[in-house]
Amino acid sequence: LVAEQTAYLVNDGVKGTDDEAKYVWNEELGGCTAKALFVGRGETEDGIGFVDTISADSGSVGLVLDKTSFYAEAGGQIYDTGIIKSTAGGCTIKIDNVQSYGQFVLHVGEVTQGTLKLGEEVTCGVDYGRRSPVASNHTMTHILNFALKDALITRGDGNAQGQSVDQKGSLVDESKLRFDFSWNGPLTPGQMADVEKLVNDRIDAAIPVRSYVAPLEDAKRISSLRAVFGEVYPDPVRVVSICPEPVSALLQNPTDGKWLDYSVEFCGGTHLTDTSEAVR
């Protein structure tokens, strides 16, 4: 979708997709309504690409729903995949990509059975087996972010004065994670061993992974917060902590030094329930 398509949806009275259910696990989301069916720019008479019906003959299609449990690719985390079925049972769509365009979530895939009409009710079925390692890798990027600072700065050898370890990017999917960070050179074998030990210690400690939506200015005051430089965060913002205490406790006493022993970040991604769920 580009501006022409999103403007079309807005002008047609289609409301933004409610994707709060992306944080729910191991449940189908029923009662969703197909608000727009897309077959591609230039594929319809008006060139915009929306149609009233899709089938296997439509090729690659996109669905905008009023609500969804699928995670759209964002923040370095890959999209969910799965199945969308019509409630009546006549249509099945295999979803292999999910993207966000402004306020709309577009589910991209192919119809494998039947026909779906605009306005029909559907059920979202996320492939949670695939999402699980994605969530594990995402949680581990948070642990790695914490461990790098702890090993190189907090517990460093004294040569880190004036240095900083800041996240510069990340990529998280079901098979790997990549974490980009700033530092003044390659890590030594000793430093890498220290980071690895810190990560493994956190996994073994079975620390809860919690989330909480808080006012941005309040959340910024948490002493251990690790935010991406230059990133613009929403207000309110979702705070993800890997800490025995709930996020509300961090907000009540944000400057307490004990929070420096734990990971706290702004994040909209999916995560484990606790660190012991990570497989190593």
N, C-alpha and C positions, 0 to 999 in steps of 0.2 A: 504494500500500500504506500502511496505517496499522498501529498497534500490534497490532490484532486479527489481521491477516494475517501479520505477521512472527512473532508468537507462535505462530500455527498452524504455520508452517514449522519453527520451532525444536522445537516439541512433536512434530512429525512426523519429526524426525531429519534434516532437511535442513541440510547444512552450508553455511557462508558461501561465496559465490562467490570463486574464485581469479581475480583480474583482473590478475595480473602481466604477462600477455601483451599488455596494452594498450600497453606500451612497445615492442613488436615492430612493424616496418613491413613492408608489402608481402608478407605471408604470410597464407594462410588458416590458421585454427586448427581442426584436426579433433579427433575424439575427445571432443567435449563431450557431456554428457548432460543432457537436459531433466529437471530435478528438480521443477519446478512449472509449471503452466499456469494462467494467470489470465485471467478474462473480465470482472471487475469486481465490486465490492462490491454485494451485493443481487441479483446475477444468477444465483445458485444457490439451491437449496432451503435450505441452511444459512445463506445470506446472506454467507458469507465470500468466495466467488468463485473457488475453485479447481476445476478440472475434470480429467478424465483424457484428453480429446481436444479438439483444436481444428481448425477448418477455415475456409474462406472464409465460411461461414455464422455464424461466431462473432463477426464484426465486429472491433473493436479488441481485441487480445490482448496479454498480457504473458508473457514466458518468464523463468524463473530457471534458469540453467545451473550446473553444477558449476564450470566455468571459462569465461572469455571473453577475447576480444581487443578488445572494444568499450570505449571510454572513457565512463564515466558522468559526466554533468554535475557539475562540482565546481570550486571555486576560481576562479570567474569564467569557466571554459572550457566551451563548449558541448559537448554529447554527440556521439559518433560516430553515423553512420548506415551502412546496408549491408544485407546479406542473410544470413539464416540458412537453411541447407538441411539436410534430413535426409540422413544418410549413404547411405541406401538410394535416395535420389534422388526420392522420391515427393512431397516437400513443400518448398515455398519460402515463406519469410516475409520480407516487406519491413520492415526495422527503421527507424523514423523518430524514435525517441526512446529514450534510455537513462538511467535514473535509479538512484541508490543509496539503499537503505533499510536502514540499519543495516549488517549484514554481507552483505546480498543485493543483487545487481545485477539490475534488471528491464529487460528488452529489450521495448519496446513497438512494435507494428506490426500488420500485417494479413497473413493467409495469402492468398497469390496463387495457390497451386496445391497440391492434395492435402490430406492430413490428417496431423497429427502427434499421436502418443500419448505420454503420460507415460513417461519412462524411455528413450525413443528416443535414438539417437546423432545428433548434428548437427555441422555445420561452420559456423564463424563467418567471414563475409567482410566485413570493414570496407571502406567506401568511402575508400580512402587518397587518392584524388584530391581529395576534399572535405576530408579531415583535413589535407592538406599546407598550405593557406593558414591553417587554424586554428592549426597549430603555428608557422607563420611569425609570425602576429600575436601568439601567446603569447610567443615568444622576444623579439619586439620590445617587449613591455611590460616585460620585464626590462631590456633595453637602455635604454629610455626612463626607467625608474626610476633607473638608474645615471646617465644623462646629466643628468637634472634636478638631482640632488644635486651632480654634478660642476660643472655650469654655474652653478648658483645659490649653492652653498655653498663648495665647494672652490676654484673659480676666480671666485667672485663679486666684485662691485665694492667690497666692504668694508661694505656696508649690511646684510649678512645675519647680523651678530653676534646670537646668541641665537635665530635662526630655525632652522627645520627643514623638510625636505621629506619627508613621510611618505606612503606609499601608504594610501589610504582605501577603495579598491575597484577593480574592473576588470571588463570584459566582453570576451570574446574569442570571435569566431565566424569563419566562412569569408570574410566580406566586410569586416570592420572590427575595430578594437580601440578600447576606451575605457579610459582610465587616470585614476582619480580620485586627487588628491593635495592635501595641505595646503600652503598658502603664504599670505603676508600680503596678496596682491593679484594683479591680473592681470599676466602676464608682459609685459615690454616687447618691441617688435619685435627689439631686439638680443639679449635673452635667448632668445627663440624661435629666432632664427637660430643662436645658440650651441648650443642643445639639438639642433637639426636637424643641424648639422655634426657634433656628437659621435656622433649615431646613425648618420649616413651613413659616418663614418670607421670605426666598428665593423663595419658591414656590409662595407665594402671590405677590411678587414683579415682577413677570413675566420677569425675566432677560433673555436676549437672550443667546442661546447656539451656539457658533460659532466654526468653525474649520479652520485651515490654515496649509499648509505644509511649513515648514521653515528649514533652515540649523540648524543642531543640536546644534552647538556651540552658535549660536545667540539665539536660544530658551532657552538654559540653563541659560542665563543671566536674564531671567524674574524673578523679585524678589519674586513673589508669587508661583512659580512653585513647584508642589508637584510631585515628581518622586518616583518610587518604588526602594528602595535600592537594588543594585546588578543586576537590570534589564539592559540588553543591548538594546539600542534603535537604530533604523535605522537612517541614515543620507542621505537625509533630514528626518525630523520627523513630524508627524501630531500633531499639538497642538490643544487641545480642551479647550476653555475658556467659563466660565459662567460669563459674564461681559458685561456691556452696550457698551463698546468700542470694536472695531474690534481687532483681534489679531495683525494686522499690527501696530496698535497704541502701543501695548505692546512691540513689537519688536523695535520700534523707540525710546522708552524711557523705557528700561527694568527695571531700578532701581527705578522708581517712586514708592513712598510708597503707593500710592492709590491703586495699584494693589493688595496689601495685603488684601484688602476687598473682593477679588473675587477668585474663583476657577480657577486654570490653571493646566492642566495636559497633559502629552503625552498619546495619546490614539488612537487606530485604530478602536474603536467600533462605533455602531450606537446610536444616541441620539435624544432627543426631539429638537424642534425648540426653545422653551423657557420654563422656569421652570413652568409656570402656567399650562402647559399641563399635569403635574403630578397629579394624582388623589389621594386624601388622605381622 
